[in-house]
């Protein structure tokens, strides 16, 4: 019985170490043009980097991908300078994604390159992923 107990513990440790490999892969869909969060809300949260964004992406139930160029129909002009104004936080997000092999793999499986990612926003387990 001791051998069986040791094997069970080893199996549990192996499963725990594998972690995200056993997690469900979120479904990626494209957001319709003009249906993203408001430009004002996007601008207010884009300016600060949050390392939890990477975990949110990996733990997401679903991911809606918005192209930065078509995400807004109103106030689109206001969004133009955000990529330049907030380039530091965008760079930090991309750096964090590149350091996480699971995130890089998830993006690649959905034909997204890390250097396309502009922002990740979690809304109740449903992630909005903004790319350029």
Contact map, one row per residue, 1 for C-alpha under 8 A:
111110000000000000000000000000000000000000000000000000000000000000000000000000000000000000000000000000000000000000000000000000000000
111111000000000000000000000000000000000000000000000000000000000000000000000000000000000000000000000000000000000000000000000000000000
111111100000000000000000000000000000000000000000000000000000000000000000000000000000000000000000000000000000000000000000000000000000
111111110000000000000000000000000000000000000000000000000000000000000000000000000000000000000000000000000000000000000000000000000000
111111111000000000000000000000000000000000000000000000000000000000000000000000000000000000000000000000000000000000000000000000000000
011111111100000000000000000000000000000000000000000000000000000000000000000000000000000000000000000000000000000000000000000000000000
001111111110000000000000000000000000000000000000000000000000000000000000000000000000000000000000000000000000000000000000000000000000
000111111111000000000000000000000000000000000000000000000000000000000000000000000000000000000000000000000000000000000000000000000000
000011111111100000000000000000000000000000000000000000000000000000000000000000000000000000000000000000000000000000000000000000000000
000001111111110000000000000000000000000000000000000000000000000000000000000000000000000000000000000000000000000000000000000000000000
000000111111111000000000000000000000000000000000000000000000000000000000000000000000000000000000000000000000000000000000000000000000
000000011111111100000000000000000000000000000000000000000000000000000000000000000000000000000000000000000000000000000000000000000000
000000001111111110000000000000000000000000000000000000000000000000000000000000000000000000000000000000000000000000000000000000000000
000000000111111111000000000000000000000000000000000000000000000000000000000000000000000000000000000000000000000000000000000000000000
000000000011111111100100000000000000000000000000000000000000000000000000000000000000000000000000000000000000000000000000000000000000
000000000001111111100000000000000000000000000000000000000000000000000000000000000000000000000000000000000000000000000000000000000000
000000000000111111100000000000000000000000000000000000000000000000000000000000000000000000000000000000000000000000000000000000000000
000000000000011111111100000000000000000000000000000000000000000000000000000000000000000000000000000000000000000000000000000000000000
000000000000001111111110000000000000000000000000000000000000000000000000000000000000000000000000000000000000000000000000000000000000
000000000000000001111111000000000000000000000000000000000100000000000000000000000000000000000000000001000000000000000000000000000000
000000000000000001111110000000000000000000000000000000000000000000000000000000000000000000000000000000000000000000000000000000000000
000000000000001001111111000000000000000000000000000000000000000000000000000000000000000000000000000000000000000000000000000000000000
000000000000000000111111100000000000000000000000000000000010000000000000000000000000000000000000000000000000000000000000000000000000
000000000000000000010111110000000000000000000000000000000000000000000000000000000000000000000000000000000000000000000000000000000000
000000000000000000000011111000000000000000000000000000000100100000000000000000000000000000000000000000000000000000000000000000000000
000000000000000000000001111100000000000000000000000000000111111000000000000000000000000000000000000000000000000000000000000000000000
000000000000000000000000111110000000000000000000000000000000111000000000000000000000000000000000000000000000000000000000000000000000
000000000000000000000000011111000000000000000000000000000000011110000000000000000000000000000000000000000000010000000000000000000000
000000000000000000000000001111100000000000000000000000000000011110000000000000000000000000000000000000000000000000000000000000000000
000000000000000000000000000111110000000000000000000000000000000111000000000000000000000000000000000000000000000000000000000000000000
000000000000000000000000000011111011000000000000000000000000000111100010000000000000000000000000000000000000000000000000000000000000
000000000000000000000000000001111111000000000000000000000000000001000010000000000000000000000000000000000000000000000000000000000000
000000000000000000000000000000111111000000000000000000000000000001100111100000000000000000000000000000000000000000000000000000000000
000000000000000000000000000000011111000000000000000000000000000000000111110000000000000000000000000000000000000000000000000000000000
000000000000000000000000000000111111100000000000000000000000000000000011000000000000000000000000000000000000000000000000000000000000
000000000000000000000000000000111111110000000000000000000000000001000011000000000000000000000000000000000000000000000000000000000000
000000000000000000000000000000000011111011000000000000000000000000000000000000000000000000000000000000000000000000000000000000000000
000000000000000000000000000000000001111111000000000000000000000000000001000000000000000000000000000000000000000000000000000000000000
000000000000000000000000000000000000111111100000000000000000000000000001001101100000000000000000000000000000000000000000000000000000
000000000000000000000000000000000000011111110000000000000000000000000000000000000000000000000000000000000000000000000000000000000000
000000000000000000000000000000000000111111111000000000000000000000000000000000000000000000000000000000000000000000000000000000000000
000000000000000000000000000000000000111111111100000000000000000000000000000000000000000000000000000000000000000000000000000000000000
000000000000000000000000000000000000001111111110000000000000000000000000000000100100000000000000000000000000000000000000000000000000
000000000000000000000000000000000000000111111110000000000000000000000000000000000000000000000000000000000000000000000000000000000000
000000000000000000000000000000000000000011111111000000000000000000000000000000000000000000000000000000000000000000000000000000000000
000000000000000000000000000000000000000001111111100000000000000000000000000000000000010011000000000000000000000000000010000000000000
000000000000000000000000000000000000000000111111100000000000000000000000000000000000010010000000000000000000000000000000000000000000
000000000000000000000000000000000000000000001111110000000000000000000000000000000000000010000000000000000000000000000000000000000000
000000000000000000000000000000000000000000000111111000000000000000000000000000000000000011011000000000000000000000000000000000000000
000000000000000000000000000000000000000000000001111110000000000000000000000000000000000000001000000000000000000000000000000000000000
000000000000000000000000000000000000000000000000111111100000000000000000000000000000000000001001000000000000000000000000000000000000
000000000000000000000000000000000000000000000000011111110000000000000000000000000000000000000000000000000000000000000000000000000000
000000000000000000000000000000000000000000000000011111111000000000000000000000000000000000001000000000000000000000000001110000000000
000000000000000000000000000000000000000000000000001111111100000000000000000000000000000000001001100000100000000000000001000000000000
000000000000000000000000000000000000000000000000001111111110000000000000000000000000000000000000000000000000000000000000000000000000
000000000000000000000000000000000000000000000000000111111111000000000000000000000000000000000000000000000000000000000000010010100000
000000000000000000000000000000000000000000000000000011111111001000000000000000000000000000000000000000100000000000000001010000100000
000000000000000000010000110000000000000000000000000001111111000000000000000000000000000000000000000001100100000000000000000000000000
000000000000000000000010010000000000000000000000000000111111100000000000000000000000000000000000000000000000000000000000000010000000
000000000000000000000000010000000000000000000000000000011111111000000000000000000000000000000000000000000000000000000000010011100000
000000000000000000000000111000000000000000000000000000000011111000000000000000000000000000000000000000000000000000000000000011100000
000000000000000000000000011110000000000000000000000000000001111100000000000000000000000000000000000000000000000000000000000011100000
000000000000000000000000011110000000000000000000000000001001111110000000000000000000000000000000000000000000000000000000000001111000
000000000000000000000000000111100000000000000000000000000000011111000000000000000000000000000000000000000000000000000000000001111000
000000000000000000000000000111100000000000000000000000000000001111100000000000000000000000000000000000000000000000000000000000011110
000000000000000000000000000001111001000000000000000000000000000111110110000000000000000000000000000000000000000000000000000000011110
000000000000000000000000000000101000000000000000000000000000000011111110000000000000000000000000000000000000000000000000000000000111
000000000000000000000000000000000000000000000000000000000000000001111111000000000000000000000000000000000000000000000100000000000111
000000000000000000000000000000000000000000000000000000000000000000111111000000000000000000000000000000000000000000000000000000000001
000000000000000000000000000000001100000000000000000000000000000001111111100000000000000000000000000000000000000000000000000000000000
000000000000000000000000000000111111000000000000000000000000000001111111100000000000000000000000000000000000000000000000000000000000
000000000000000000000000000000001111011000000000000000000000000000011111111100000000000000000000000000000000000000000000000000000000
000000000000000000000000000000001100000000000000000000000000000000000111111100000000000000000000000000000000000000000000000000000000
000000000000000000000000000000000100000000000000000000000000000000000001111100000000000000000000000000000000000000000000000000000000
000000000000000000000000000000000000001000000000000000000000000000000001111111100000000000000000000000000000000000000000000000000000
000000000000000000000000000000000000001000000000000000000000000000000001111111110000000000000000000000000000000000000000000000000000
000000000000000000000000000000000000000000000000000000000000000000000000001111110000000000000000000000000000000000000000000000000000
000000000000000000000000000000000000001000000000000000000000000000000000001111111100000000000000000000000000000000000000000000000000
000000000000000000000000000000000000001000100000000000000000000000000000001111111110000000000000000000000000000000000000000000000000
000000000000000000000000000000000000000000000000000000000000000000000000000111111110000000000000000000000000000000000000000000000000
000000000000000000000000000000000000000000000000000000000000000000000000000001111111100000000000000000000000000000000000000000000000
000000000000000000000000000000000000000000100000000000000000000000000000000001111111111000000000000000000000000000000000000000000000
000000000000000000000000000000000000000000000000000000000000000000000000000000111111111001000000000000000000000000000100000000000000
000000000000000000000000000000000000000000000000000000000000000000000000000000001111111000000000000000000000000000000000000000000000
000000000000000000000000000000000000000000000000000000000000000000000000000000001111111000000000000000000000000000000000000000000000
000000000000000000000000000000000000000000000110000000000000000000000000000000000111111111000000000000000000000000000000000000000000
000000000000000000000000000000000000000000000000000000000000000000000000000000000111111111100000000000000000000000000000000000000000
000000000000000000000000000000000000000000000000000000000000000000000000000000000000011111110000000000000000000000000000000000000000
000000000000000000000000000000000000000000000111100000000000000000000000000000000000011111111000000000000000000000000000000000000000
000000000000000000000000000000000000000000000100100000000000000000000000000000000010011111111100000000000000000000001110000000000000
000000000000000000000000000000000000000000000000000000000000000000000000000000000000001111111110000000000000000000000000000000000000
000000000000000000000000000000000000000000000000100000000000000000000000000000000000000111111111000000000000000000000000000000000000
000000000000000000000000000000000000000000000000111011000000000000000000000000000000000011111111100000000000000000000110000000000000
000000000000000000000000000000000000000000000000000000000000000000000000000000000000000001111111110000000000000001101100000000000000
000000000000000000000000000000000000000000000000000000000000000000000000000000000000000000111111111000000000000000000000000000000000
000000000000000000000000000000000000000000000000001001000000000000000000000000000000000000011111111100000000000000000000000000000000
000000000000000000000000000000000000000000000000000001000000000000000000000000000000000000001111111110110000000001000000000000000000
000000000000000000000000000000000000000000000000000000000000000000000000000000000000000000000111111110110000000001000000000000000000
000000000000000000000000000000000000000000000000000000000000000000000000000000000000000000000011111110000000000000000000000000000000
000000000000000000000000000000000000000000000000000000000000000000000000000000000000000000000001111111110000000000000000000000000000
000000000000000000000000000000000000000000000000000000000000000000000000000000000000000000000000111111111000000000000000000000000000
000000000000000000010000000000000000000000000000000000000100000000000000000000000000000000000000000111111100000000000000000000000000
000000000000000000000000000000000000000000000000000001001100000000000000000000000000000000000000110111111110000000000000000000000000
000000000000000000000000000000000000000000000000000000000000000000000000000000000000000000000000110111111111000011000000000000000000
000000000000000000000000000000000000000000000000000000000000000000000000000000000000000000000000000011111111100000000000000000000000
000000000000000000000000000000000000000000000000000000000100000000000000000000000000000000000000000001111111110000000000000000000000
000000000000000000000000000000000000000000000000000000000000000000000000000000000000000000000000000000111111111111000000000000000000
000000000000000000000000000000000000000000000000000000000000000000000000000000000000000000000000000000011111111110000000000000000000
000000000000000000000000000000000000000000000000000000000000000000000000000000000000000000000000000000001111111100000000000000000000
000000000000000000000000000100000000000000000000000000000000000000000000000000000000000000000000000000000111111100000000000000000000
000000000000000000000000000000000000000000000000000000000000000000000000000000000000000000000000000000000011111110000000000000000000
000000000000000000000000000000000000000000000000000000000000000000000000000000000000000000000000000000000011111111011000000000000000
000000000000000000000000000000000000000000000000000000000000000000000000000000000000000000000000000000010011001111111000000000000000
000000000000000000000000000000000000000000000000000000000000000000000000000000000000000000000100110000010010000111111000000000000000
000000000000000000000000000000000000000000000000000000000000000000000000000000000000000000000100000000000000000011111000000000000000
000000000000000000000000000000000000000000000000000000000000000000000000000000000000000000000000000000000000000111111100000000000011
000000000000000000000000000000000000000000000000000000000000000000000000000000000000000001000100000000000000000111111111000000001111
000000000000000000000000000000000000000000000000000000000000000000010000000000000010000001001100000000000000000000011111000000001111
000000000000000000000000000000000000000000000100000000000000000000000000000000000000000001001000000000000000000000001111100000001110
000000000000000000000000000000000000000000000000000011001000000000000000000000000000000000000000000000000000000000001111110000111100
000000000000000000000000000000000000000000000000000010000000000000000000000000000000000000000000000000000000000000000011111000111000
000000000000000000000000000000000000000000000000000010011001000000000000000000000000000000000000000000000000000000000001111111110000
000000000000000000000000000000000000000000000000000000000000000000000000000000000000000000000000000000000000000000000000111111110000
000000000000000000000000000000000000000000000000000000000000000000000000000000000000000000000000000000000000000000000000011111100000
000000000000000000000000000000000000000000000000000000010011110000000000000000000000000000000000000000000000000000000000011111100000
000000000000000000000000000000000000000000000000000000000001111100000000000000000000000000000000000000000000000000000000011111110000
000000000000000000000000000000000000000000000000000000011001111100000000000000000000000000000000000000000000000000000001111111111000
000000000000000000000000000000000000000000000000000000000000001111000000000000000000000000000000000000000000000000000001111001111100
000000000000000000000000000000000000000000000000000000000000001111000000000000000000000000000000000000000000000000001111100000111110
000000000000000000000000000000000000000000000000000000000000000011110000000000000000000000000000000000000000000000001111000000011111
000000000000000000000000000000000000000000000000000000000000000011110000000000000000000000000000000000000000000000011110000000001111
000000000000000000000000000000000000000000000000000000000000000000111000000000000000000000000000000000000000000000011100000000000111
